[in-house]
Amino acid sequence: MGVEVGAQTARSRALAVLRIRSRALAVALLPAAVAVVLLVGGSTGRMTGEPWGIARWIVTVLAVVVLLAAAGIALVVARARPAMSPTVPISEESAPDLYRMVRDLADRLDVPAPSAIALTPDCDSWLEDRTHRAHGRFSSGGTDEPAGADGRRGSLVGGRPVPALANRARRVLAAPVLVIGSPFLWWMRVGELRAVLAPVVAGTGPSAHPDIAAARRFVRGLDAAVAVASAPGRGPLSRTVLAGVGSVTRLLLRSCRVHAAEMERGVASAAAERAQAVDYGVRIVAQEQVGLAYAGWDRLLTRVALPAWRMGRWPSRLDVGVVAALTELSRRDRLAEGFTSRLGERPACDLLEEPGTVDEAASLLAARLFHGGPAEAGPDWAPVDWQDYPDEVVDRKWRIDAARLHRVLDALGVRHPADPALPEADGPTLARVLDHLSAPPGATPAPDPDPGAALAVHRTDAYGEMGIAESDDPDLAVGNERSAALAAGLTAEVAREEASAPAAPQPAGGAEQQGPDHALWDDRMLPLFPLQPPRTGRELLADHVTAMVCCAAMDTAGAAPGLDWLDGPSLLVAGERAADLGPRVLTLIETGDPTPLRDWLRHLGVRPEKPVRLV
């Protein structure tokens, strides 16, 4: 009963969208119809005289203008290519078991099978219709999937058309592409993945209905036409013409919005009801894994992948990393003890013939989407394996940050500690940082009721002479004026480095020669999904002081760089993670009290006065 209700709702809303299309067509044809009546009336001698003649000329000219405008708008709507989600295409040759599972699932649900399968580097799954005309001249961004030699569309690998799940060409054209979140394949078991995909695959049934398909094409065309009309970089005449196109298409899109939303709700409701009969009990457990995978994926990206991306490296096995992160989470969390037992079941990534190759492609796409890196690996954008991550990312990141910290100290005119017993006292030492940030006894200012006033008053002479922007963290400025100056200097230095970084190179051969799921992106708009907002001055300063401490610990106390799957770069002392460093660094930079950090250094045998190796 629920399936019929949802399907009926979707069909009725689709008809409402199509009625709006028909009304728009009727409005465009109305002046022409009036002109025909006037012309026929004049030819029969019924509408004669000068007033009728003037009316015929005016209405005829108006009809021609309206018809030309309507034809132009229809041309843009028909030929504008809707943006496609950037994905990694999966051919049937590379994943026959996955295709077989999806085909069997579609048969159990009694719906058409998806035309192809693709992966997205995110924790989500959906159906995407890619049957819009791919040979259109106008592009709203995104990708288009070229047709194969037989006229059917599907994912391409190496320029070869991939056999679709369905055999009949008409079904291939109607069925959308199944997009699966890549973390699901690595973390979920085969049964869990099938249960999660059941409601998604069930959506191909309503997609095959002609009214729903026509309504969706109309709405997608309007949306793409709005994007075309809003695209920058056009001449004055094109902008004027497209401004009118954009106004009309926006009006139509607003008229369709409510009906289209209700139509999609009806489709989703019908698909969910249809999927109730397939693996319902397993789906309840699988939904818990969806939330867990999302949490692990988010943490892996922000704390592990992001530091590597910022220095021009991209982890090539992110999906393997999410399994390691979630396994570590289940080891730490007593409530997650049941998760370890399921690891003995067959993982869904076994459905792929070459999971490592797919993981690498998804990892590179994730780097592009979430950070904005180049489309291909290169000297300044190289992949890194997990076993090399501590030495090639963590160690290098700390030494780069430590070098930047000392450059800013040089710019502020901070002197090196004078110690005649040390021949290299002018080298980059941790003692220089500690001495500068340590407030003299009794010199720490009391909290000011007006942080803005305190920020304006508390600054060193060198800080003002260098013209460095003021810190955006009033609390830090009130607690330690030297920390505020150093944080502002680091913020300015990082901004200069980012501004001087070379732009990502454009792919050779132009967008038209790229693969089917390589986006026709404007690289200036990347990243599409930024992970984190810009770091505050206090966060930058804490990161750089921590990096300097870690460098000193590695060079003078035998510590080593490490990788924590949940927290990212970590310092290993005698094989154990040093988890108590952060609060001591914050105490130093916020209050100017070095005692907790010095005690920590003394306990580990770190010698702050010894120079460290920088990049």
VENDA-V26059 format. One record per backbone hydrogen bond with DSSP energy under -1.0 kcal/mol. NH is the residue of the N-H (numbers start at 0). CO is the residue of the C=O. E is the energy in kcal/mol with one decimal. If there is no record, write none. Layout:
nh=(NH & NH)
co=(CO & CO)
e=(E & E)
This chain:
nh=(4 & 5 & 6 & 7 & 8 & 9 & 10 & 11 & 12 & 13 & 14 & 15 & 16 & 17 & 18 & 19 & 20 & 21 & 22 & 23 & 24 & 25 & 26 & 27 & 28 & 29 & 32 & 33 & 34 & 35 & 36 & 37 & 38 & 39 & 40 & 41 & 42 & 43 & 45 & 46 & 52 & 53 & 54 & 55 & 56 & 57 & 58 & 59 & 60 & 61 & 62 & 63 & 64 & 65 & 66 & 67 & 68 & 69 & 70 & 71 & 72 & 73 & 74 & 75 & 76 & 77 & 78 & 79 & 80 & 87 & 89 & 97 & 98 & 99 & 100 & 101 & 102 & 103 & 104 & 105 & 106 & 107 & 108 & 110 & 114 & 117 & 118 & 119 & 121 & 123 & 125 & 127 & 139 & 147 & 150 & 156 & 159 & 161 & 171 & 172 & 173 & 174 & 176 & 177 & 178 & 179 & 181 & 183 & 185 & 186 & 187 & 189 & 192 & 193 & 194 & 195 & 196 & 197 & 200 & 201 & 202 & 203 & 204 & 206 & 207 & 207 & 208 & 212 & 213 & 214 & 215 & 216 & 217 & 218 & 219 & 220 & 221 & 222 & 223 & 224 & 225 & 226 & 227 & 228 & 229 & 238 & 239 & 240 & 241 & 242 & 243 & 244 & 245 & 246 & 247 & 248 & 249 & 250 & 251 & 252 & 253 & 254 & 255 & 256 & 259 & 260 & 261 & 262 & 263 & 264 & 265 & 266 & 267 & 268 & 269 & 270 & 271 & 272 & 273 & 274 & 277 & 282 & 283 & 284 & 285 & 286 & 288 & 289 & 290 & 291 & 292 & 293 & 294 & 295 & 296 & 297 & 298 & 299 & 300 & 301 & 302 & 303 & 304 & 305 & 308 & 309 & 311 & 312 & 313 & 315 & 320 & 321 & 322 & 323 & 324 & 325 & 326 & 327 & 328 & 329 & 330 & 331 & 332 & 335 & 336 & 338 & 343 & 344 & 347 & 348 & 349 & 350 & 351 & 352 & 357 & 358 & 359 & 360 & 361 & 362 & 363 & 364 & 365 & 366 & 367 & 368 & 369 & 370 & 371 & 377 & 380 & 381 & 383 & 391 & 392 & 393 & 394 & 396 & 397 & 398 & 399 & 400 & 401 & 402 & 403 & 404 & 405 & 406 & 407 & 408 & 409 & 410 & 411 & 412 & 413 & 421 & 424 & 426 & 428 & 430 & 433 & 434 & 435 & 436 & 437 & 438 & 442 & 453 & 454 & 455 & 456 & 457 & 458 & 463 & 464 & 465 & 467 & 476 & 477 & 478 & 479 & 483 & 484 & 485 & 486 & 487 & 488 & 489 & 490 & 491 & 492 & 493 & 494 & 495 & 496 & 497 & 498 & 499 & 509 & 512 & 513 & 517 & 519 & 520 & 524 & 528 & 539 & 540 & 541 & 542 & 543 & 544 & 545 & 546 & 547 & 548 & 549 & 550 & 551 & 552 & 553 & 554 & 555 & 556 & 558 & 559 & 561 & 563 & 567 & 569 & 571 & 572 & 575 & 577 & 578 & 584 & 585 & 586 & 587 & 588 & 589 & 590 & 591 & 592 & 597 & 598 & 599 & 600 & 601 & 602 & 603 & 605 & 609 & 611)
co=(0 & 1 & 2 & 3 & 4 & 5 & 6 & 7 & 8 & 9 & 10 & 11 & 12 & 13 & 14 & 15 & 16 & 17 & 18 & 19 & 20 & 21 & 22 & 23 & 24 & 25 & 28 & 29 & 30 & 31 & 32 & 33 & 34 & 35 & 36 & 37 & 38 & 39 & 40 & 40 & 48 & 49 & 50 & 51 & 52 & 53 & 54 & 55 & 56 & 57 & 58 & 59 & 60 & 61 & 62 & 63 & 64 & 65 & 66 & 67 & 68 & 69 & 70 & 71 & 72 & 73 & 74 & 75 & 137 & 118 & 116 & 350 & 94 & 95 & 96 & 97 & 98 & 99 & 100 & 101 & 102 & 103 & 104 & 105 & 175 & 177 & 87 & 179 & 119 & 121 & 178 & 176 & 80 & 151 & 147 & 159 & 156 & 154 & 167 & 168 & 169 & 170 & 127 & 115 & 125 & 117 & 119 & 180 & 181 & 182 & 183 & 345 & 188 & 189 & 190 & 191 & 192 & 193 & 196 & 197 & 199 & 200 & 201 & 202 & 203 & 204 & 205 & 208 & 209 & 210 & 211 & 212 & 213 & 214 & 215 & 216 & 217 & 218 & 219 & 220 & 221 & 222 & 223 & 224 & 225 & 234 & 235 & 236 & 237 & 238 & 239 & 240 & 241 & 242 & 243 & 244 & 245 & 246 & 247 & 248 & 249 & 250 & 251 & 252 & 255 & 256 & 257 & 258 & 259 & 260 & 261 & 262 & 263 & 264 & 265 & 266 & 267 & 268 & 269 & 270 & 274 & 278 & 279 & 280 & 281 & 282 & 284 & 285 & 286 & 287 & 288 & 289 & 290 & 291 & 292 & 293 & 294 & 295 & 296 & 297 & 298 & 299 & 299 & 300 & 304 & 305 & 308 & 307 & 381 & 383 & 316 & 317 & 318 & 319 & 320 & 321 & 322 & 323 & 324 & 325 & 326 & 327 & 328 & 332 & 333 & 335 & 340 & 341 & 187 & 184 & 346 & 347 & 348 & 93 & 353 & 354 & 355 & 356 & 357 & 358 & 359 & 360 & 361 & 362 & 363 & 364 & 365 & 366 & 366 & 380 & 377 & 311 & 313 & 387 & 388 & 388 & 389 & 392 & 393 & 394 & 395 & 396 & 397 & 398 & 399 & 400 & 401 & 402 & 403 & 404 & 405 & 406 & 407 & 409 & 408 & 418 & 421 & 423 & 426 & 607 & 429 & 430 & 431 & 432 & 433 & 591 & 439 & 449 & 450 & 451 & 452 & 453 & 456 & 459 & 460 & 461 & 462 & 472 & 473 & 474 & 475 & 479 & 480 & 481 & 482 & 483 & 484 & 485 & 486 & 487 & 488 & 489 & 490 & 491 & 492 & 493 & 494 & 495 & 506 & 509 & 510 & 514 & 141 & 518 & 521 & 368 & 535 & 536 & 537 & 538 & 539 & 540 & 541 & 542 & 543 & 544 & 545 & 546 & 547 & 548 & 549 & 550 & 551 & 552 & 552 & 571 & 569 & 567 & 563 & 561 & 559 & 575 & 572 & 570 & 576 & 580 & 581 & 582 & 583 & 584 & 585 & 586 & 587 & 586 & 593 & 594 & 595 & 596 & 597 & 598 & 599 & 600 & 606 & 427)
e=(-2.3 & -2.5 & -2.6 & -2.6 & -2.4 & -2.4 & -2.5 & -2.5 & -2.3 & -2.1 & -2.3 & -1.7 & -2.0 & -2.4 & -2.2 & -1.7 & -1.8 & -2.3 & -2.8 & -2.3 & -2.1 & -2.5 & -2.6 & -2.0 & -1.8 & -1.4 & -2.4 & -2.4 & -2.5 & -2.2 & -2.1 & -2.4 & -2.5 & -2.7 & -2.6 & -2.2 & -2.0 & -1.6 & -1.8 & -1.7 & -1.9 & -2.7 & -2.4 & -2.5 & -2.2 & -2.6 & -2.8 & -2.3 & -2.5 & -2.6 & -2.7 & -2.4 & -2.4 & -2.8 & -2.7 & -2.5 & -2.7 & -3.0 & -2.7 & -2.4 & -2.6 & -2.8 & -2.3 & -2.3 & -2.7 & -2.6 & -2.2 & -1.8 & -1.1 & -2.8 & -2.3 & -1.1 & -2.2 & -2.4 & -2.3 & -2.3 & -2.7 & -2.6 & -2.2 & -2.4 & -2.1 & -2.3 & -1.8 & -2.2 & -2.2 & -2.5 & -2.6 & -2.4 & -2.2 & -1.4 & -2.0 & -2.5 & -1.5 & -3.8 & -1.8 & -1.2 & -1.2 & -1.5 & -2.0 & -2.2 & -1.3 & -2.8 & -3.0 & -2.7 & -3.1 & -2.7 & -2.9 & -1.0 & -1.1 & -2.4 & -2.2 & -1.9 & -2.5 & -2.2 & -2.0 & -2.3 & -2.3 & -1.1 & -3.1 & -2.1 & -1.3 & -2.1 & -1.3 & -1.3 & -1.1 & -1.1 & -1.3 & -2.8 & -2.4 & -2.5 & -2.5 & -2.2 & -2.2 & -2.4 & -2.8 & -2.4 & -2.2 & -2.5 & -2.6 & -2.4 & -2.3 & -1.8 & -2.3 & -2.6 & -1.4 & -2.6 & -2.1 & -2.5 & -2.9 & -1.6 & -1.3 & -1.8 & -2.9 & -2.0 & -2.0 & -2.6 & -2.3 & -1.9 & -2.3 & -2.6 & -2.5 & -1.7 & -1.7 & -1.2 & -3.1 & -2.4 & -2.4 & -2.4 & -2.2 & -2.0 & -2.3 & -2.2 & -2.6 & -2.6 & -2.5 & -2.5 & -2.6 & -2.3 & -2.2 & -1.9 & -1.7 & -1.9 & -1.2 & -1.0 & -2.7 & -2.2 & -1.2 & -1.6 & -1.7 & -2.0 & -2.8 & -2.2 & -2.0 & -2.5 & -2.7 & -2.5 & -2.0 & -2.4 & -2.3 & -2.3 & -2.2 & -1.5 & -2.6 & -2.3 & -2.7 & -2.3 & -1.7 & -2.6 & -1.9 & -1.8 & -2.0 & -2.0 & -1.2 & -1.9 & -2.7 & -2.4 & -2.3 & -2.2 & -2.2 & -2.4 & -1.5 & -1.9 & -2.6 & -1.5 & -1.3 & -1.5 & -1.1 & -1.7 & -2.7 & -1.2 & -1.6 & -1.9 & -1.7 & -3.3 & -1.8 & -2.7 & -2.0 & -2.0 & -2.6 & -2.3 & -2.1 & -2.0 & -2.2 & -1.9 & -1.7 & -2.6 & -2.8 & -1.4 & -1.5 & -1.6 & -1.3 & -1.5 & -1.4 & -2.8 & -2.3 & -1.8 & -2.6 & -2.9 & -2.4 & -2.0 & -2.5 & -2.5 & -2.5 & -2.2 & -2.2 & -2.3 & -2.0 & -1.8 & -2.1 & -1.9 & -2.3 & -2.2 & -1.9 & -1.2 & -2.5 & -2.1 & -1.3 & -1.9 & -1.0 & -2.3 & -2.5 & -2.8 & -1.7 & -2.3 & -1.5 & -1.4 & -2.5 & -2.1 & -2.4 & -1.4 & -1.6 & -2.7 & -1.1 & -1.7 & -2.3 & -2.2 & -1.1 & -1.9 & -2.3 & -2.0 & -2.3 & -1.9 & -2.1 & -2.5 & -2.8 & -2.2 & -2.2 & -2.4 & -2.3 & -2.3 & -2.4 & -2.8 & -2.1 & -2.2 & -2.2 & -2.4 & -2.2 & -1.9 & -1.1 & -1.0 & -1.5 & -1.1 & -2.1 & -1.5 & -2.8 & -2.5 & -2.4 & -2.5 & -2.6 & -2.4 & -2.3 & -2.6 & -2.3 & -2.1 & -2.0 & -2.3 & -2.5 & -2.3 & -2.2 & -2.4 & -2.4 & -2.3 & -2.0 & -1.6 & -1.9 & -2.4 & -2.5 & -2.7 & -2.7 & -2.2 & -3.1 & -3.3 & -1.8 & -2.9 & -1.2 & -1.8 & -2.2 & -1.9 & -1.7 & -2.3 & -2.2 & -1.9 & -1.6 & -1.1 & -2.9 & -2.5 & -1.8 & -2.5 & -2.6 & -2.2 & -1.5 & -2.5 & -1.4 & -2.3)
